[in-house]
Amino acid sequence: HERRKERFNRLQRSMDGLSPDYRTVIRLSRLEGLKIQDIAERMGRSPSAVKNLLLRAMKQLRESFGDTESLGLPDRNLTEDDAGNGQ
């Protein structure tokens, strides 16, 4: 239990060290489960820009925190389905 709390605190510190855009894209994608198209609309960006932002954000989080899969933050394939078909 204490180990889980420490990992959560470490994750929080790693998230706090990210830029606001990186924190937002990770929160919307990984924690709220939104699709790329929905995130793009919320952030006022293109789906392609959101995909790139998410890839960079997850890379930086992994570099800062380490393994994110055990936290329920696995990498998702960024497929065209995630971007929505109504482009």
C-alpha positions in Angstrom: 0.0 0.0 0.0 2.8 2.4 0.9 4.7 1.5 -2.3 1.6 2.3 -4.4 1.3 5.7 -2.6 5.0 6.4 -3.3 4.5 5.6 -7.0 1.5 7.8 -7.2 3.4 10.7 -5.6 6.3 10.2 -8.0 3.8 10.2 -10.9 2.3 13.4 -9.6 5.7 15.1 -9.4 6.5 13.9 -12.9 3.2 15.2 -14.2 3.8 18.6 -12.4 7.1 18.9 -14.2 5.4 18.7 -17.7 4.3 21.7 -19.6 0.6 22.6 -19.3 -0.2 21.3 -22.8 1.5 18.0 -22.1 -0.4 17.6 -18.8 -3.7 18.5 -20.6 -3.2 16.1 -23.5 -2.2 13.2 -21.1 -5.2 13.9 -18.8 -7.7 14.1 -21.6 -6.4 11.0 -23.5 -5.2 8.7 -20.8 -7.2 9.6 -17.7 -10.5 10.8 -19.3 -10.3 8.5 -22.3 -11.2 11.0 -25.0 -10.5 10.3 -28.6 -7.9 12.3 -30.5 -10.6 14.2 -32.5 -12.4 15.2 -29.2 -9.1 16.4 -27.7 -8.3 18.3 -30.8 -11.6 20.2 -30.6 -11.1 20.9 -26.9 -7.5 22.1 -27.4 -8.2 24.0 -30.6 -5.6 22.0 -32.6 -5.7 19.6 -35.5 -5.9 15.8 -34.8 -2.4 15.5 -36.2 -1.0 18.1 -33.9 -2.7 16.4 -30.9 -1.2 13.0 -31.9 2.3 14.6 -32.0 1.8 16.4 -28.8 0.6 13.2 -27.0 3.6 11.2 -28.3 6.0 13.9 -27.1 4.2 14.2 -23.7 4.2 10.4 -23.1 7.9 10.3 -24.1 8.8 13.0 -21.6 6.6 11.4 -18.9 8.3 8.1 -19.4 11.8 9.7 -19.2 10.8 11.5 -16.0 8.8 8.7 -14.3 9.8 5.5 -16.0 7.4 2.7 -16.7 3.8 4.1 -17.1 2.1 0.8 -18.1 1.9 -0.4 -14.5 -0.1 2.8 -13.7 -2.8 2.1 -16.1 -1.3 4.6 -18.6 -0.4 2.3 -21.4 0.5 3.6 -24.8 -2.4 3.4 -27.2 -2.0 3.0 -30.8 -2.8 6.4 -32.5 -4.8 5.1 -35.4 -7.0 7.0 -37.8 -9.9 5.6 -35.9 -8.9 7.7 -32.9 -8.8 10.8 -35.1 -12.4 10.2 -36.1 -13.7 9.5 -39.5 -15.4 12.8 -40.1 -12.3 14.7 -41.2 
